[in-house]
Amino acid sequence: MTTADRDRRILDVIRSLRPGEVVTYGDIAADAGYPKLSRLVGRLLARTDDDLPWWRVVNSAGRLVPGHEREQSQLLRSEGVTVGEGRVRRAPIGRFSRPLRP
């Protein structure tokens, strides 16, 4: 498989994210078939001109994208995602859909 094919598969997984679905860079990499390439997912998102739902992807701790926290938080909240203290607390779909711990 070529680099272009790999990148296309990763971007296709990002395109498939639904409103309210929040996942990690690692989730995207694994779903695309490249479980060890979570950093590549971030690099692709940072450099692509494609119109992608970038705000639905966070790091493994749920942290928002540095420098884009306000915009990302607003976009996520508009989809029913609970955001607090710079990270995703709960999402209707995806990794953060489990109930909050006390």
Sequence and secondary structure as in RCSB ss.txt:
>XXXX:A:sequence
MTTADRDRRILDVIRSLRPGEVVTYGDIAADAGYPKLSRLVGRLLARTDDDLPWWRVVNSAGRLVPGHEREQSQL
LRSEGVTVGEGRVRRAPIGRFSRPLRP
>XXXX:A:secstr
  HHHHHHHHHHHHHT  TTEEEEHHHHHHHHT TT HHHHHHHHHH  S   GGGEE TT B  TT HHHHHHH
HHTTT EEETTEEEE SEEGGGS    
